[in-house]
Amino acid sequence: MCASMADGDSFISGANTGADVGATINALRSLGVAIDGDYLSAHRVHGTQALRDPESVLDCGNSGSTMRMLAGLIAGRVDATLDGDASLRRRPMERVAAPLRAMGADVRTTEGRAPIIVRASGQVHGEAVNWKVASAQVKSAVLLAAVRAQGPTVITEPAKTRDHTERMLRAMGANLEVRGLAVVVQPSSLKPLVGYRVPGDLSAAFFFLAGGAVVRGSHISMQNVGLNPTRTAALDALRGMGADIKIDGIHENYGEPVGDIVVRGGSQLRSVAIDPAKVPNLIDEVPALCALAAAARVDFEINGAAELRTKESDRIATTVRLLQAFGAHTEELKDGIKIRGGSRLTAPKIVDTEGDHRIGMSAAILALATNSPITIDDADCIATSFPGFADAWHAAF
């Protein structure tokens, strides 16, 4: 999305091959952005300031990131409708529409959810924008709108969230300044990405880190993984549980720290309670952390995670059901999950992902702990973020 706004052509390699990224690429092409190449080679993205009205609905599939961020990219510029699958239609979208409307964009939701309807209302204007829910997706949408707004925009979020978009835009030449929880953005021209290689996704890598911590004698090494400080809270939690983790070779890639991670199994893990202030920066890793705690038979508690109820599934409820299917003693809290350690796990024959990719991958951690084969039903959803997960898992363990 950032490359589509640049003054020139960008070259991007190492892109995720999942359905979420595919939905983003297809949507950009429908808007008139020329993107050459395929998943087996580098993508060449031809930056343009002249988007066109798409001929049909922009299908965002299962990707909340695509829908929310794309709304910011196109706000005021085209007439378009953004829609997705049944799961995406259940997720809240007014949270992104409201700040964009404050900037003068004509953005409407369907009773607060998708489809989102965007109208070409003209150039958006800079504004002091804030909202109540800590969301990097909402912040990113406003940032993409602010870069081409008329006048400065001051974005204030309720809590610190992931800052990939700020780092990317700044590396591309945007006039952007971070002041605590506020980001001040001036209208800017963006330089293209030259030879950019996408770092490995820490959220995807985390399932292997958790699996490695479970298996005694394991040695799992992953290279060129993104180590953005707003994503490493889950690594801190893993260390807090006593896992043996080492990080080497840290360097910067377009403002993002990247490095190699090694985990060795066999350490005696211990109970942990997650600080609610850390939750926004490990929200995606909660199911995997819960699976690890259950596998290690330790106590675990997380609160302040109500946002999990608005993911691809009600991820508090689906995580608890997954753990209980393996015999873990766990409790669903209003805004979190509590696990009482000591339960001996037994593997069910079949596990239902309930359409949530992270539930499916967390089931693999639990199966590893029981040393038993399982069948993951409705596993196609895993390909939204991690195509080839099963093959990679079998290769590692």
Phi, psi and omega per residue, in radians:
M1 nan -0.763 3.107
C2 -1.090 -0.749 -3.132
A3 -1.094 -0.555 3.140
S4 -1.146 -0.353 -3.129
M5 -1.664 -0.085 -3.021
A6 -1.332 2.776 3.051
D7 -1.574 1.379 -3.120
G8 2.386 -3.071 -3.066
D9 -1.664 2.386 3.097
S10 -1.921 2.595 3.116
F11 -2.107 2.074 -3.008
I12 -2.198 2.213 3.082
S13 -2.137 2.869 3.095
G14 1.319 0.351 -3.135
A15 -1.169 2.540 3.049
N16 -1.029 2.442 -3.098
T17 -1.658 0.209 -3.077
G18 -1.339 2.982 -3.081
A19 -1.142 -0.548 -3.137
D20 -1.100 -0.812 3.116
V21 -1.169 -0.682 3.093
G22 -1.039 -0.704 3.105
A23 -1.105 -0.668 3.123
T24 -1.138 -0.808 3.141
I25 -1.079 -0.788 -3.134
N26 -1.103 -0.674 3.122
A27 -1.149 -0.752 3.133
L28 -1.105 -0.717 3.095
R29 -1.090 -0.670 3.105
S30 -1.122 -0.425 3.131
L31 -1.563 0.056 3.088
G32 1.684 0.146 3.102
V33 -1.475 2.111 3.131
A34 -1.392 2.145 3.116
I35 -2.259 2.005 3.136
D36 -1.685 2.764 3.063
G37 1.640 3.020 3.126
D38 -2.370 -3.012 -3.048
Y39 -1.164 -0.308 -3.104
L40 -1.545 -0.077 -3.125
S41 -2.460 -3.127 3.097
A42 -1.242 2.544 3.025
H43 -1.561 2.401 2.994
R44 -1.898 2.036 -3.107
V45 -1.881 2.093 -3.140
H46 -1.550 1.881 -3.132
G47 -1.108 2.537 -3.134
T48 -2.637 2.571 3.044
Q49 -1.737 -0.033 -3.032
A50 -2.064 1.495 3.040
L51 -1.342 2.781 3.106
R52 -2.099 2.735 3.051
D53 -1.130 2.266 3.126
P54 -1.220 2.657 -3.120
E55 -1.375 -0.298 3.139
S56 -2.540 3.128 3.122
V57 -1.057 2.425 3.064
L58 -1.412 1.926 -3.060
D59 -1.529 1.911 -3.116
C60 -1.597 0.067 3.092
G61 1.051 -2.128 -3.127
N62 -1.855 0.164 -2.930
S63 -1.697 1.846 3.030
G64 -1.150 -0.608 3.104
S65 -1.079 -0.774 3.127
T66 -1.047 -0.868 -3.052
M67 -1.121 -0.858 -3.054
R68 -1.213 -0.792 -3.116
M69 -1.221 -0.648 3.116
L70 -1.109 -0.610 3.093
A71 -1.033 -0.678 3.096
G72 -1.239 -0.668 3.142
L73 -1.084 -0.713 -3.035
I74 -1.713 -0.048 -3.059
A75 -0.935 2.181 3.113
G76 1.410 -0.156 -2.963
R77 -1.745 -0.602 -3.052
V78 -2.479 2.914 2.927
D79 -1.662 2.109 -3.089
A80 -2.728 2.687 3.013
T81 -2.071 2.255 3.132
L82 -1.883 2.205 -3.118
D83 -2.411 3.062 -3.130
G84 -2.779 -2.881 -3.112
D85 -1.361 -3.123 -3.059
A86 -1.060 -0.645 3.125
S87 -1.136 -0.800 -3.135
L88 -1.145 -0.574 3.124
R89 -1.164 -0.303 3.109
R90 -1.516 -0.187 -3.014
R91 -1.539 2.575 -3.051
P92 -1.246 2.282 -3.117
M93 -2.115 -0.213 3.109
E94 -1.116 -0.482 3.140
R95 -1.060 -0.501 3.083
V96 -1.637 -0.545 -3.121
A97 -1.177 -0.687 -3.053
A98 -1.081 -0.876 3.123
P99 -1.138 -0.545 3.088
L100 -1.214 -0.637 3.054
R101 -1.124 -0.614 3.106
A102 -1.081 -0.407 3.112
M103 -1.609 0.144 3.079
G104 1.648 0.088 3.141
A105 -1.429 2.593 3.056
D106 -1.677 1.646 -3.093
V107 -2.242 2.161 -3.094
R108 -2.185 2.525 3.065
T109 -1.916 3.016 3.100
T110 -1.841 1.643 -3.067
E111 0.937 0.721 3.081
G112 1.490 0.016 -3.082
R113 -2.312 -3.071 3.074
A114 -1.301 2.707 0.059
P115 -1.202 2.624 3.004
I116 -1.793 2.302 3.133
I117 -1.944 2.166 -3.138
V118 -2.018 2.362 3.115
R119 -2.051 2.589 3.134
A120 -1.308 1.558 -3.068
S121 -1.671 0.045 -3.101
G122 1.695 -3.129 -3.051
Q123 -1.063 2.307 3.060
V124 -1.299 2.777 -3.109
H125 -2.004 2.673 3.080
G126 -1.096 2.620 -3.028
E127 -2.782 2.773 2.936
A128 -1.505 1.961 -2.990
V129 -2.093 2.355 3.019
N130 -2.593 2.883 3.132
W131 -2.670 2.973 -2.974
K132 -1.623 -0.430 -3.056
V133 -1.739 2.204 3.093
A134 -1.192 1.958 -3.069
S135 -2.600 2.034 3.086
A136 -1.176 -0.519 3.119
Q137 -1.149 -0.776 3.105
V138 -1.112 -0.808 3.128
K139 -1.025 -0.739 -3.128
S140 -1.117 -0.706 3.112
A141 -1.044 -0.780 -3.141
V142 -1.187 -0.655 3.092
L143 -1.066 -0.759 -3.140
L144 -1.137 -0.582 3.058
A145 -1.293 -0.656 -3.038
A146 -1.193 -0.563 -3.110
V147 -1.018 -0.570 -3.114
R148 -1.965 0.304 -3.140
A149 -1.348 2.894 3.046
Q150 -1.597 1.835 -3.115
G151 1.681 2.917 -3.080
P152 -1.276 2.637 3.075
T153 -2.118 2.353 3.059
V154 -1.983 2.009 -3.079
I155 -1.868 2.150 3.125
T156 -2.132 2.104 3.135
E157 -1.779 2.705 -3.078
P158 -1.255 -0.408 3.100
A159 -2.673 2.714 -3.122
K160 -1.123 2.207 3.085
T161 -2.147 3.105 -3.066
R162 -1.017 2.439 -2.945
D163 -2.070 0.544 -3.138
H164 -1.030 -0.704 -3.064
T165 -1.191 -0.739 3.087
E166 -1.023 -0.787 -3.110
R167 -1.130 -0.745 -3.136
M168 -1.125 -0.838 -3.114
L169 -1.094 -0.712 -3.140
R170 -1.150 -0.690 3.109
A171 -1.147 -0.423 3.116
M172 -1.596 0.111 3.025
G173 1.756 0.128 3.137
A174 -1.185 2.517 3.055
N175 -1.463 1.664 -2.968
L176 -2.465 2.327 -3.122
E177 -2.314 2.291 3.104
V178 -1.693 2.207 3.115
R179 -2.218 1.536 -3.097
G180 1.130 -2.100 3.119
L181 -1.531 0.040 -3.126
A182 -1.891 2.562 3.024
V183 -2.175 2.187 3.124
V184 -1.828 2.131 -3.053
V185 -2.116 2.231 3.014
Q186 -1.742 2.615 3.033
P187 -0.922 2.337 -2.987
S188 -2.522 2.652 2.913
S189 -1.638 2.511 -3.087
L190 -1.914 2.368 3.037
K191 -1.421 2.562 3.134
P192 -1.203 2.777 3.056
L193 -1.425 2.157 -3.094
V194 -1.865 1.963 3.091
G195 1.051 0.731 -3.104
Y196 -1.440 2.208 3.043
R197 -1.895 2.181 -3.099
V198 -1.186 2.206 3.102
P199 -1.154 2.747 3.032
G200 -1.080 2.528 -3.069
D201 -1.445 2.054 -3.111
L202 -1.107 -0.592 3.133
S203 -1.108 -0.670 3.077
A204 -1.260 -0.722 3.141
A205 -1.102 -0.479 -3.007
F206 -1.104 -0.555 3.107
F207 -1.078 -0.647 3.123
F208 -1.299 -0.598 3.072
L209 -1.124 -0.764 3.119
A210 -1.142 -0.734 3.093
G211 -1.079 -0.727 3.115
G212 -1.117 -0.613 3.122
A213 -1.209 -0.455 -3.128
V214 -1.327 -0.689 -2.965
V215 -1.548 2.052 3.122
R216 -1.111 2.289 3.127
G217 1.507 0.003 -3.123
S218 -1.321 2.765 3.094
H219 -2.571 1.752 -3.087
I220 -1.919 2.227 3.139
S221 -2.197 2.305 3.120
M222 -2.251 2.323 -3.057
Q223 -1.820 2.637 3.020
N224 0.940 0.909 3.102
V225 -1.700 2.405 3.091
G226 -1.129 2.274 -3.094
L227 -2.138 0.686 3.071
N228 -0.925 2.289 -3.094
P229 -0.997 -0.434 3.124
T230 -1.444 0.059 3.096
R231 -2.042 -0.145 -2.976
T232 -1.598 0.116 3.109
A233 -1.052 -0.590 3.111
A234 -1.166 -0.637 3.053
L235 -1.106 -0.692 3.093
D236 -1.079 -0.713 3.114
A237 -1.119 -0.682 3.129
L238 -1.130 -0.751 3.073
R239 -1.105 -0.701 3.126
G240 -1.064 -0.455 3.078
M241 -1.457 -0.108 3.081
G242 1.719 0.180 -3.140
A243 -1.204 2.586 -3.133
D244 -1.573 1.731 -3.081
I245 -2.200 2.401 3.109
K246 -2.296 2.459 3.115
I247 -2.110 2.298 -3.106
D248 -2.299 2.870 2.932
G249 1.069 0.669 -3.110
I250 -1.236 2.296 3.060
H251 -2.583 3.014 -3.089
E252 -1.835 2.504 3.114
N253 -2.371 1.817 -3.074
Y254 0.859 0.842 3.076
G255 1.480 -0.125 -3.115
E256 -1.783 2.229 3.019
P257 -1.220 2.368 -3.102
V258 -2.329 2.518 3.121
G259 -2.872 -3.062 -3.132
D260 -1.842 2.452 -3.130
I261 -2.100 2.340 3.074
V262 -2.177 2.286 3.037
V263 -2.159 2.403 3.085
R264 -2.076 2.294 -3.137
G265 -1.428 2.892 3.073
G266 1.982 -0.281 3.121
S267 -1.218 2.514 3.061
Q268 -1.321 2.010 -3.110
L269 -1.465 2.739 -3.081
R270 -2.260 2.904 -3.110
S271 -1.186 2.691 -3.138
V272 -2.659 2.560 2.977
A273 -2.066 2.243 -3.067
I274 -1.436 2.282 3.049
D275 -1.118 2.129 -3.130
P276 -0.946 -0.491 3.127
A277 -1.157 -0.383 -3.135
K278 -1.509 -0.225 -2.972
V279 -1.034 -0.776 -3.115
P280 -0.988 -0.464 -3.084
N281 -1.742 0.166 2.966
L282 -2.425 0.345 -3.031
I283 -1.009 -0.657 -3.104
D284 -1.305 -0.357 -3.071
E285 -1.643 -0.020 -3.073
V286 -1.009 -0.832 3.125
P287 -1.017 -0.709 3.135
A288 -1.173 -0.691 3.092
L289 -1.105 -0.714 3.102
C290 -1.118 -0.743 3.118
A291 -1.088 -0.715 3.126
L292 -1.119 -0.772 -3.139
A293 -1.080 -0.748 3.122
A294 -1.130 -0.711 3.129
A295 -1.128 -0.631 -3.129
A296 -1.474 -0.103 3.108
R297 1.046 0.763 3.103
V298 -2.070 2.849 3.078
D299 -1.304 2.561 3.141
F300 -2.637 2.437 3.072
E301 -2.574 2.406 3.055
I302 -2.387 2.326 3.067
N303 -2.220 2.961 -3.140
G304 1.309 0.396 -3.063
A305 -2.030 0.597 -3.127
A306 -1.034 -0.437 3.136
E307 -1.042 -0.409 3.114
L308 -1.065 -0.412 -3.118
R309 -1.289 -0.175 -3.098
T310 -1.945 0.345 3.127
K311 -1.511 -2.805 -3.137
E312 -0.981 -0.482 2.971
S313 -2.378 3.069 2.898
D314 -1.264 1.588 -2.887
R315 -1.241 -0.291 2.994
I316 -1.223 -0.872 -3.113
A317 -1.153 -0.750 -3.080
T318 -1.245 -0.578 3.071
T319 -1.147 -0.771 3.128
V320 -1.085 -0.757 3.127
R321 -1.106 -0.653 3.099
L322 -1.099 -0.842 -3.127
L323 -1.084 -0.729 -3.137
Q324 -1.152 -0.559 3.103
A325 -1.094 -0.458 3.099
F326 -1.639 0.029 3.091
G327 1.610 0.150 3.126
A328 -1.298 2.531 3.095
H329 -1.546 1.796 -3.039
T330 -2.408 2.728 -3.057
E331 -2.312 2.352 3.084
E332 -1.484 2.086 3.071
L333 -1.691 2.894 -3.135
K334 -1.004 -0.735 -3.106
D335 -2.242 0.532 -3.120
G336 -3.120 -2.814 -3.052
I337 -2.478 2.460 3.081
K338 -2.212 2.285 3.133
I339 -2.098 2.295 3.035
R340 -1.789 2.091 -3.054
G341 -1.206 2.949 3.071
G342 1.873 -0.288 -3.111
S343 -1.249 2.350 3.061
R344 -1.495 2.127 -3.042
L345 -1.413 2.526 2.983
T346 -2.296 2.435 -3.028
A347 -1.492 2.275 2.961
P348 -1.276 2.820 3.137
K349 -1.244 -0.650 -3.083
I350 -2.293 2.395 3.065
V351 -2.101 2.346 3.119
D352 -1.711 2.192 3.114
T353 -1.263 -0.317 -3.033
E354 0.968 0.568 3.079
G355 1.339 0.207 -3.061
D356 -2.012 2.030 -3.075
H357 -1.038 -0.639 -3.093
R358 -1.293 -0.459 3.036
I359 -1.196 -0.742 3.119
G360 -1.067 -0.774 -3.117
M361 -1.258 -0.541 3.081
S362 -1.187 -0.567 3.088
A363 -1.060 -0.583 3.124
A364 -1.117 -0.629 3.100
I365 -1.112 -0.774 -3.124
L366 -1.156 -0.691 3.108
A367 -1.108 -0.668 3.111
L368 -1.058 -0.685 -3.117
A369 -1.198 -0.518 -3.136
T370 -1.571 -0.141 -3.096
N371 0.957 0.692 -3.089
S372 -2.286 2.493 3.064
P373 -1.285 2.526 3.047
I374 -2.346 2.815 2.995
T375 -1.882 2.171 3.105
I376 -1.677 1.916 -3.118
D377 -1.394 2.631 -3.136
D378 0.962 0.807 -3.052
A379 -1.433 -0.123 -3.119
D380 -1.031 -0.497 -3.101
C381 -1.103 -0.408 -3.135
I382 -1.071 -0.520 -3.109
A383 -1.207 -0.200 3.077
T384 -1.076 -0.601 -3.126
S385 -2.085 -0.413 -3.025
F386 -2.520 1.258 3.022
P387 -1.094 2.467 -3.108
G388 1.419 0.228 -3.102
F389 -1.018 -0.814 -3.071
A390 -1.043 -0.760 3.132
D391 -1.122 -0.750 3.128
A392 -1.119 -0.663 -3.129
W393 -1.154 -0.790 3.134
H394 -1.135 -0.609 3.109
A395 -1.159 -0.597 -3.083
A396 -1.414 -0.639 -2.997
F397 -2.129 nan nan
